[in-house]
Amino acid sequence: MRYLSTRGHAVPQSFCDILLGGLAPDGGLYLPESYPQISRAELDAWRHLSYADLAYEILSRFITDIPAADLKALVAKTYTAQVYCHTRNGGNAAQITPLTKLEDGLYTQELSNGPTLAFKDMAMQLLGNLFEYVLDQRKESINILGATSGDTGSAAEYAMRGKHNVKVFMLSPDGKMSAFQRAQMYSLQDANIFNIAVTGLFDDAQDIVKAVSNDADFKAKYKIGAVNSINWARVAAQVVYYFQGYFLATKSNDEQVAFAVPSGNFGNICAGHIARQMGLPIARLVLATNENDVLDEFFRTGVYRPRTAAQTSITSSPSMDISKASNFERFIFDLVGRDPSVVKALWAKVDKGEAFDLSATDYWKDMPKFAFVSGKSSHLDRINTIRFAQGCYNVMLDTHTADGLKVALEHRLPNVPMIVLETAQPAKFEETIREALGTEPVRPADLAGIENLPQRVVVMAPDVTAIKQFVVEHV
């Protein structure tokens, strides 16, 4: 399997090469030259596999330059009930991502049972093991520069802490995450972890990461890598739980399902799009945004209109406070018939902060075949949805999953199970849970009092040159 850039000017590469690279040299994102096609016989054979074995079957289609036995061992080491131990609602830890039944045909899928209580752990734990393996094989080191709006940072740091040949420099928006999210990251004392709080929004932090990644000389000299959702390995790992959710919600492979996905950077739902392109029987992909509704606007109108930092709302579902969706370029590449010249022209506008409009093009006429629908949720919506889920189903939702459920209920299909992908555990958003329910969310015992631990963080302006200098001084 080889990988090409959405912008067309990068030489096709192997998985291990793009694993360490992040953005392609031409500024595009990597995708497989073609998506593996899964037959009905393979679906039948996979239905009763363990999560680790299912992950191996899927990932081995994308990763062909790691020996099969080594890949199988890496996957088996990653997806264990001991790593994903924070199950609740009676979930079966052995399933790794068990379903919680809300009512007939309506489920949430537990994706936040890992060490940081967020769905990002599903891919990031694998990424940590892959990085360590490939770096050891190549006798190389890497310096990871990332940006987080809440959950990516802690998931990356917990996956990479203590890993040899890896240092992590994680940018986050100063004061914009929950106290719990900040504590998860800033309390880590590992020598290879560096937290930088940027005095701005997530988009400012993300822009710095992109600017550094686009500086080819700096990137090469200081061995800069990426673990945010532009990294293809993360998207590939996320494909697995769509297959697992499908198998758990259905009795046979003749059935279809729908998935509702809270979405900010488009990485999570991009994995669903890829699973569907591979042949998973997904009838509908329901994209849910918060007040920052850039993606909802596109799927309703065909206009992609990134906002400035000043136009981006600070909300009670902060991991989606994003107005430039990094992974969206991957979907547009497929939408425009995988024509990199079209993508390059469109993103020449996006990179200047301009909008593009596909509504009058032939590409837009092809949208129905990708089965996307969308909707948005406000603070009042998520408060009401949290109350509704607790009152009707006796299930406590975090704020992002509440956005997903709110939009899911607007887009259900008759006789098609709807699976709402859980984003995080409610413990990460105590303030909003108290507002909605007047009670404290249950927190796993091993994370009690984390806010009281000493914190290591440097506050810096969103200045690319200064951030580069910090990296240089600490590599």
N, C-alpha and C positions, 0 to 999 in steps of 0.2 A: 504494500500500500504506500503510495506517494502522496504528498500534499502540495497543493498549489495555493497561490495568493489570490485573494478576491480582486486584487488590482492588476494581476497578470504579469508583473515584471520580476518575479522571483523564480529562481530555478526550483523545480519540484524537488522536495526533500523527503527524507525518511522521518518516521515518528520521533526517534530519539533526537534528531537534529532540531526539530521544531519544539520539542518538549522544553528545551533549554532556552529557546530564542524569543518567545512571546510574539511581538509584531513581526511581520515579514519585512525585509529590507526596503520594500517599496511603500511601506506604511499600511499595507493591507493585512487581512487576517487569513490564517491558514484554514483550508478545508480539504477533505479527501478529494482526489481526482474524480471519484465516483463513490456513492454510498453503497455499502454492502447490501445485497438483497437477501432477505430472510424468507426461506420457503415455508410452506405450511408444515412440511415434515419436521423442519427444524423447530418451529413454534411448538409442535406437539411434543417433541423430545425435550424441550426446555421447560415445559410447564411445571414440572415437579422438582426442578433443580434447587439446590440451596442458593442463597444470594451470591455467595462467593463463586460457585460453579457457573451460575448464570452470567456473572460479571466476566469471568474468564472467556466464556463462549462469545460474548459480544465484543469485548475489548480485543480479543485475538484477531477479530476481523479488521481492526484499526491499527493494531500494533504488530507488525510482521518482522521487526528487526530486533526483537528481544526473544531469545530462545523460549520455546513453549513452556518448558519445565520451570524456567526462571519466572516467566510472567505468571504462571499458575501459582507459584510460591508467593510472589508479591501480592497477588490478589487475595490469596488465602490468609496472609498475614494482616491484610487491611480490614477485611470484612468479617469481623468476629463479634459475637455477642458481648465480649469483654470490652471492646472499643466502643460499641454502640449500646451502652448499658443503661441509658437514661429513659427507658420505656415507661409509658403510663397508659391510662385508659384500658388496662388489661392487655396491652399489646404483647405479642410474642417476640421476645428479644432475638430469638433464633432467625426470625424472618428479616431482621435488620430494619426494614421499612414497612412495618405492619400497617394494615388499614384499621381505622376506627369507623365503625358503622354509625352514622347519624340517624338514618332512616332507610327504608328500602330504596336501593338505587342511589344512595348519596353517602359518600365516604370522605374522610380525610386520610391522607397517607402520611404517617409519621416519618419525617426526614430529619428530625432534629434530636436524635437519640445519642449523638456523638459527644465528644468531650466539651464542645463549646455551645451545645444546645441550639445549633442552627444547621440548616440544610447544607450549608457550605462544607461541613465536615464530610459529607458523602463523597465528594470529589477530592477535597484537600488532603485527607488522610492518605489516599492513594497517591496523590501527587508527591507528598513527602517521601514515601517509599520509592517511587519511581526516580525522583531526583537523586536520592542517595545512591541507588543502584547504578544509574547511568554515570554519575560523577565518579563513583568508584571504578567502574569499568574503564573510563577514559582518563582516570587520574587527573581530574580537573576540579575546579572550584567554581562557585557561582555566587553572585550578590543579587538577591531578589529585591527589586523595587516595586512596591505595590501601593494601591490606594484603596481605602475602604470607606463605605458609608455606614458601617455597623458590624456586619458579621464576617465579611471576607477576611478582615485583618486578624481577628482572633483565631479563626479557623486556620489561616496560613501559619500563624505563629505557633499554634499548638501542634500543627503537623510538622513544622520544621525545627522546633526547639530541640537543641542537642544533636541535630543531624550534623555529621562531619562534612566539611567542604561547602557549607551553606551559611550565608549571613542574610538576614532579613531586615530591610529598611521599609517600614510601613507608614504611609501618610494617612492621616485621618483628619476630619474637620474639627477644629478645636471647639469643644463644648457642645457639639451638635448630636452626639450619640448619647444613649442612656448611660446612667452611672454604672450599671452592671456591665454594659458593653465596654466602657472605658476601662473598668477595673480588670476585666478579663485580659485585655491587652497590656495595659500599663503595669500591671502587677507582676508580669513575668520578669524574672531576674536572670534569665539565660544570657550568657555572654554574646551569643550570636543573634540576639534580637534587639532591634533599635526602633523605638516609636517616635514619630515626628507628628505633632499636632499642628496642622496648618491653619492659620487665621483666615479662614474662608469657608467655602462649602466643599462638598465632595467633588463636584465638577472641577473646582480649582485644583484639587489634589490629583484627580484623574488626568487633567490637562498636563500637569507636571510630569507624570509618569509617561504620557505619550510623547512629550517633548524630549525627554531623556532617551526614550526608546528610538526616536527618530534621529538621534545624534549617533550615527553609525560608528564614528571613531571613538567616542566616549563609551558607548555600549560595548564595543569590542575590547578596548583597553582595560575596562574595569569589570568585564564579564557580567554585564547586567542581564538578569533574567526576569521573567514575569510569572506571577501566580494568580493574577486576577482573571476575570472571566474571559479575557481575550486569549488565554492559554488554551489551546485545543484539547489538551489532555483532560482538563476539567469538564469541558462540554461532553467529551466522549464518556467519561465516568458517569455523568448525569443521565445519559441515555439508558443506563441499566435499570434505574428505578421506575422508569416508565413501563418497561417490560414486566418488572416485578408487580407493579400496581395493577397492570392489566390482568396478569395471571390470578392475582388474589381476588379481583372483583368479578371474575367471570368463571364459568364452569367449562366452557369449550372455546376453541379458537374460531368458532363461527360467529361469536358475539363481537360487538363493538363497544368502546367506552369513550367518554369525554374526559378531558383533564382541564381543570381550572388552575391557573398559575399566576400568583402575584408576581409582577414583573417590573423591574426598574432598568436593568442593564441588558435584558433580553437573553441572558445566558441560559437560564433555567428552561424557559419555554423554547429556546432554540434547540435544546436537546430533545424536547418533545417533537418538534418539527422534524428533526433528523430521524428519530424513532419511527415516525409516520412514513417518512420517505423510504425507510428500510423495509417497510411492509407491516409494521404493527397496526392492527385494526383500530385506529383512532378516528372516531367520527367527527370530533370537534376539539379544537384547541381554544380554550377561553382565556384570553389575556386580561388580567386585572391590574389597573394602576391605582395609585392614590391621587391626590390633587395635582400632582405633577404628571399630567395626562398626555405627554408627547406621543407615546405609543398608541394609546387609545385613539387619539386624533388621527393618526396615520391609518389605522385599520378601519376607521369610520369614513375617512374622507380621501385618503390617498396622498395627503400632504404631511411630510415629515418636517417639523418646524422646531429644531432644537432651541431651547431657551438659554438666556444668559444666567449667570449665577444670581444676579439681582432678581430675575424672574422666576427663580426656583423656590418653591414654598418649603418651609421647615414644618414637618408634619409629625404626627404620632405613629406613623409607620416609616421611620427614618431611613431604613435600608433601601427604600424606593424613592428617596428624594434626589432623583436623577433626571436630568433633562437632555442628556446626550447618551444614548444607549449604545455601549461599545459593541455588543454582539449583533446589533441590528444589521450591520453590513453583511453578515453571513447570510441572513435570510434574503436580503435584497439581491445578493449574488444569485441565489437560486431563482428568485422571482423574475429576474431579467434574463433568464436562460443561460446563466453562468457566463455572461459576457463581461469580462473584466474592464473593457473600455467604458462601458456604461457606468459601472460602479465607480471607476476612477473619476469620471466626470461628475457624478452625483456627490461624491465625497470631497471633491474640490470645493463644492459649495458648502457642505457641512463643516469642513475644517475652517472655513471663513465665517462660520456662524450663520450661514444662510439656509433657507428652506429649499426643499425640492417638492415637486408636485407630479405624481404619476397618474392622477385621476383620469386624464384624457388620453392615456397611452394604451397600447395593446397589452402592456404588462399588467395593467390594472384589471383587464378583462380576465386574466388568468388567476386572479386572487381566489375565487371560490374553490379552485382545486386544492388549495392549501388548507382549507377548512378552519381558518381563523375567525373568531369573533372577539369582541372586546367590550370593556366597560370600565367605569371608574368608581371610586369610593371616596367619601369625605370623612372627616373626623367624626361627625355625627353618625354617619353610616356605620363606621367601624365600632363605635360605642354601642349602637343599637344591635349590631350583629353579634358582638361579644355577649351582650345580655340575652339575645335570642338563643344562641347556641348553649349558653349555660342553663337557661330556663327550659328549653325544649329537649335538649339532648344530654344535659348534665356533662357537657364537655367545655373546658376552658380553652379559648383560642388566643393566640397572640394577635397583635394588631394587623400584621401583614396577612396572616391566614384569614382573618376576618374580612379583609378586603377581597380575598379570593373567594370566600364563601358568598359574600354579598353579590358579586358579579356572576358567580356560578348559578345562583338561584334564578337569575334573569335569563339564563341561556340553557336550561335543561332541555333535553330531547326525550320524547316518549320512549320508554323501554331501553334506554341507554344509560348505564351506570355513569354517574358523575363523580370523579375523584378530584378533590381539592388538595393540591400539594401544600403541605404544611411548610412554613418558612422557618419558624423558630418556636421555642417554648415560651409560654407567657411570662416566666420568671425574668426574661430579659427586658420586659416592658412593664415593670411594677406600677409606675405612676398611672398609666392609662388603665391598667386592670383595676386599680383602686377606684379610679373615676367611674369606670363602667359598672363594677360589681360591689364596691365598698368592702373588698376583702383583699388579702395578700395572695398572690399566686404561690403555689408550692415550689420550693426551690430544692434541687438535689442536695443532699447532705454534704457532699464533697465540695460544693460551691457556696456554702453558707458563710456570710461575713467577708466575702471577697473584696468588697469595697473598702474594708478597713486595712487591707494589706498595703505595704509601702509600694509606691508607684514610680516607674522610671519612664519619663517622657520629656522630650524637648519641644518647646513651642517655637515655631518659625513662621515667617511671612511666606505667602505662596510665590516664592521667587526661585525660578529654575536654577539660576547660577548658584545661589546659596545652598540649595538642596544638593546639587552636584558636589559642591565643596565639602559638605557634611559627609557625603558618601566617601569621597576621596580620603578624608581624614580618618575614616573608621574601617576601611577595607583591609 
